[in-house]
Amino acid sequence: MNVNVVAEIGINHNGDINIAKKLIDVAVVAGCDYVKWQKRTPDACVPQHQKNQPKSTPWGDMTYLEYKKKIEFSGPQCQEIFDYCKDRIKCFASVWDQSSVDFMVPLTNIVKIPSALITDLNLCCYARSRFETLVISTGMSTEKEIETCVNACNPDVIMHTNSVYPSPIEELNLSYIQWLKDKYPDKEIGYSGHEYGLVTTFAAVAVGSQWIERHITLDRTMWGSDHLASVEPIGLMKLVKGIRDIGTAMGVCTPRKVLGSEGKKLLSLRPAI
């Protein structure tokens, strides 16, 4: 069973391109298939009532809008990131507005609509028209909202997720992965985890997730909203190794047969007839 592993860097670079590159290095060493960012136009994406809200940051006190601009990479920086990934690991982003969709088109052939925006059908359909592979995430959404989005933009991948950081274990509802697989047999179904630990993500693979996404960080104690629910480098290596092992161990759903290593033992233990 092949599983695509996405290392979600998101905004855990804290606006520092050197941290971003270190996180890419971690994802490459761990054996991930993709790294993923968030791309947005702050002036368009930050709600009006939040723009002038005060925000205390490591760079001093500023408005929330100024903070969002502070951690958003410029065009040349984004190009530098994609160049750094080239021939090492595939790279894409979650897009939060149509300008960000346009920005990503020359850089990649895959894009994701974040959970918060799958009800923005104009954005979903616009992204669908411009990318070969479209991923959506289902956090914070009702079944009806998910159905409407799927019918409108025909995504290639549907990610089950709980959007709380960190997500309570009792609210993960991993059984929903099977629900999605049964309901959308022509789609690839994945899991985007925001919980503590790795065990439940391994379980998501065992119940059939074809894509796994986890936030990564250099240090969970770093300043920022997403670090605490992220996976550190050693944890990411364990995660990818476990996912690959589970994928190999799952095998195929066929009648029982004696396999190679078992056959050798059989010859030594079972008397010839």
URWO-V311524 format. One record per pair of residues at least 12 apart in sequence whose ideal C-beta (glycine too) atoms are under 7 Angstrom apart, sorted by the first residue. I is the first residue (numbers start at 0). J is the second residue. D is the distance in whole Angstrom. If there is no record, write none. Layout:
I_J_D + I_J_D
This chain:
0_246_4 + 0_249_5 + 1_246_7 + 2_204_6 + 2_208_7 + 2_209_6 + 2_210_7 + 2_211_6 + 2_242_5 + 2_246_5 + 3_32_5 + 3_33_7 + 3_209_7 + 3_210_5 + 4_31_5 + 4_32_5 + 4_211_5 + 4_239_6 + 4_242_6 + 5_31_7 + 5_32_7 + 5_33_4 + 5_35_5 + 5_210_7 + 5_211_7 + 5_212_4 + 6_26_4 + 6_31_4 + 6_33_7 + 6_34_5 + 6_215_5 + 6_235_7 + 7_35_5 + 7_212_5 + 7_213_6 + 7_214_4 + 7_215_7 + 8_22_5 + 8_34_6 + 8_35_6 + 8_36_6 + 8_215_6 + 9_36_7 + 9_37_5 + 9_214_6 + 9_225_6 + 10_37_6 + 10_70_5 + 10_223_7 + 10_225_6 + 11_214_6 + 11_215_7 + 11_216_5 + 11_223_6 + 11_225_6 + 11_226_6 + 11_229_6 + 13_70_6 + 13_221_7 + 13_222_7 + 13_223_6 + 14_69_5 + 14_70_4 + 16_72_7 + 16_76_5 + 16_79_6 + 18_217_7 + 19_80_6 + 20_83_6 + 21_217_6 + 22_215_6 + 22_217_7 + 23_83_6 + 23_84_6 + 23_88_7 + 25_215_6 + 25_232_5 + 25_235_6 + 26_88_6 + 26_215_7 + 27_87_5 + 27_88_5 + 29_235_4 + 29_236_5 + 29_239_5 + 30_239_5 + 31_88_6 + 31_239_6 + 32_89_6 + 33_88_7 + 33_89_5 + 33_90_7 + 33_91_6 + 34_84_6 + 34_88_6 + 34_90_5 + 35_91_6 + 35_92_6 + 35_93_7 + 35_111_7 + 36_92_4 + 37_92_6 + 37_93_5 + 37_95_7 + 38_92_4 + 38_93_7 + 38_94_5 + 38_95_7 + 38_99_4 + 38_102_6 + 38_103_6 + 39_71_7 + 39_95_4 + 39_96_6 + 39_99_6 + 40_96_5 + 40_98_5 + 40_99_6 + 41_64_6 + 41_67_4 + 41_68_5 + 41_71_6 + 43_96_5 + 43_98_7 + 44_95_5 + 44_96_6 + 45_63_6 + 45_64_5 + 45_67_6 + 49_63_5 + 50_62_6 + 50_63_6 + 50_64_4 + 54_66_4 + 57_222_5 + 81_106_5 + 90_107_6 + 91_107_5 + 91_109_4 + 91_110_6 + 91_111_7 + 92_110_7 + 93_111_4 + 93_113_5 + 94_110_5 + 94_112_7 + 94_126_6 + 95_113_7 + 95_116_6 + 96_122_7 + 97_122_6 + 97_125_5 + 100_125_6 + 100_126_5 + 100_129_6 + 104_129_5 + 108_130_6 + 108_131_4 + 108_132_6 + 109_130_6 + 109_131_7 + 109_132_4 + 109_134_7 + 110_126_5 + 110_130_5 + 110_133_6 + 111_134_4 + 111_136_7 + 112_126_6 + 112_135_5 + 113_136_6 + 114_136_4 + 114_137_6 + 114_138_3 + 114_139_5 + 114_140_7 + 114_160_6 + 114_162_5 + 115_139_7 + 117_135_5 + 117_140_6 + 117_144_7 + 117_148_4 + 118_144_5 + 120_148_7 + 120_151_5 + 123_148_6 + 123_151_6 + 123_152_4 + 124_151_6 + 124_152_5 + 127_152_4 + 127_153_6 + 132_155_5 + 133_152_6 + 133_154_5 + 133_155_6 + 134_154_6 + 134_155_7 + 134_156_4 + 134_158_6 + 135_148_6 + 135_154_5 + 135_157_6 + 135_158_7 + 136_158_4 + 136_160_5 + 136_191_6 + 137_157_7 + 137_158_7 + 137_159_6 + 137_160_6 + 138_160_4 + 138_161_6 + 138_162_3 + 139_162_5 + 149_183_7 + 154_186_7 + 155_186_7 + 155_187_6 + 156_186_7 + 156_187_5 + 156_189_6 + 156_210_6 + 157_179_6 + 157_183_6 + 157_186_5 + 157_188_6 + 158_189_4 + 158_190_6 + 158_191_5 + 158_210_6 + 158_212_7 + 159_175_5 + 159_176_5 + 159_179_6 + 159_190_5 + 160_191_4 + 160_193_7 + 161_193_6 + 162_193_7 + 163_193_7 + 164_193_5 + 164_224_7 + 164_225_6 + 164_228_4 + 165_193_6 + 165_194_6 + 165_195_5 + 165_227_6 + 165_228_4 + 166_193_5 + 166_194_4 + 168_194_6 + 168_199_6 + 171_194_6 + 171_199_6 + 173_199_7 + 173_202_6 + 173_203_6 + 173_206_6 + 176_188_6 + 176_190_6 + 176_203_6 + 176_206_5 + 176_207_6 + 176_208_6 + 177_206_6 + 177_207_6 + 180_207_5 + 187_209_5 + 187_210_6 + 188_207_7 + 188_208_6 + 188_209_6 + 189_208_5 + 189_209_6 + 189_210_3 + 189_211_6 + 189_212_7 + 190_203_4 + 190_208_4 + 190_211_6 + 191_212_4 + 192_213_5 + 193_214_7 + 193_228_5 + 197_234_6 + 197_237_6 + 197_238_5 + 197_241_7 + 200_213_6 + 200_238_6 + 201_241_5 + 201_245_6 + 204_242_5 + 204_245_5 + 204_246_7 + 205_245_6 + 211_242_6 + 213_230_5 + 213_238_6 + 214_228_6 + 214_229_4 + 214_230_7 + 215_229_6 + 215_230_5 + 215_235_5 + 216_229_4 + 216_231_6 + 217_232_7 + 218_231_7 + 219_231_6
